[in-house]
Amino acid sequence: MKQNTTKFDPLVPTLVFAALATAIVSSLGMLLVPSISHRFSVDIATAQWMLTVNLLAGAIATPILGRLSDGPHKKRILMISLGLMFIGSVMAAAAPNFSIFLAGRVFQGLSYGIVPITIALARRYVAPANIQSTISTLSVTVASGIGIGYPLTGIIAGIFDYAAAFWFGAAFVLATIIVVWKVVPSGPDTQAASRPFDYPGTALLTLGLAALLLTISEGPKWGWGSPTTMALGIFAVVMLVIWVFVEIRLDHPLINLRTLKQGEVLLANISAVALGAALYIAMSVSSLVAQAATNTGYGLGLPVFWAGFVIFPLSVGSLTANRIVRVLAKRVGIQIMLPIGAIIMAGAGTMLWLLHNQLWEILLSMLVFGLGMGASYAAMPALIARSVAVQELGSSVSFNQVLRTVGSSFGTAISAAIIATHPGLNGEASPQGIDMTFLLGAVLCIALGLALLADSARRKLAGNR
């Protein structure tokens, strides 16, 4: 029987708290690369593997956790994932060498798969009238939480050191484990069917995603035309093509690709790639501009203590948008929120491209970016949830999450390639490289926004016939 919930029920805040733990752990990365480089005496390029291995682990774990969350043991899967995240945070905080630190970052990568589990739990236990708003909130919480996590990371690392930031992450995850254990309903979900696990599909997707993300993230360093990059890229394509053929022939695949025939699911997944890339470009390059020296021609020269606050308006905007979406979705429908969000993000991306020489310009752009992101990210899982069966929700949302991760990887790689090919006098990014990278993010959002508006108009015309 479905659990009766009220506005005072602690389940929804608990699920939001779990999603927030994902955001906190995810924010323990970009700002700390220089600190990790100094601590373990490795160059910046090597230190950036702390981002790469985390991303790889997340992309691989997310679809697996999403499929498992469709089964009867949702709480158990969530508790195990949080437990491994806690172990990873402790390992990273106390690591005596770079290898153990990277191993800890791998365990922390499981954080990317937490949101699909919380959404599956919400779909199962939250009252029907509150499901859509809860799913939207959970989706937005991760992106909003990053806007909170970045300043926290900067403050803690600025006052103490990088290890203190990871200890804080470990404490936050431990608190989440305790709350989830006490609040989330125990025992197996009797309404969920037990299905055989798709081991061949899991192996193929793991190999394909790992090769693809390595190609994207390391291509700028190895050279896009190098034999290693090309061989890895071809291997990724072959593995993913075989995976698609295997999945569409299975009765119980890891990810039910047949749901992509649903127009709303397909729109949400295409948007996930484009907006993931645009968001990561905006955050990473804005962070770079904030910390770069003023003599570069674009840098604001902020110390790490303050640099994280540049991302904070993103959180404010996304949380505000999530509240607005709840009201507007009831009047105009949730689907229109996706193109509206993309257009708002296009405006923010254009602002960043044209105006990023003053701190207030970046802060305002981040605020507008958050508004668009909040609308878009709230719409995507809600569209998926109303288009797929309950037993497919976890895997469908997790696939959308994977595509966001892949989009982020594309954004990282492309921005790194542009900056690398437009170096400044002392090896740092040139103003031209920064401008071109911001322009790319704006173009991605503009193209997606126009495409989504055209599709919305086409659907409306078709409906009037």
Secondary structure, DSSP 4 states (H G I P E B T S, - for coil): -PPP--TT-SHHHHHHHHHHHHHHHHTSSGGGHHHHHHHTT--HHHHTHHHHHHHHHHHHHHHHHHHHHTSS-HHHHHHHHHHHHHHHHHHHHH-SSHHHHHHHHHHHGGGGGHHHHHHHHHHHHS-GGGHHHHHHHHHHHHHHHHHHHHHHHHHHHHHS-HHHHHHHHHHHHHHHHHHHHHHSPPS--TTSPP----HHHHHHHHHHHHHHHHHHHHHHHH-TTSHHHHHHHHHHHHHHHHHHHHHTT-SS-SS-GGGGGSHHHHHHHHHHHHHHHHHHHHHHHHHHHHHS-GGGSS-----HHHHGGGGHHHHHHHHHHHHHHHHHHHHH-STTHHHHHHHHHHHHHHHHHH--SSHHHHHHHHHHHHHHHHHHHHHHHHHHHTTS-GGGHHHHHHHHHHHHHHHHHHHHHHHHHHHHTSB-TTSSB-HHHHHHHHHHHHHHHHHHHHHHHHHHHHHHHHHH-
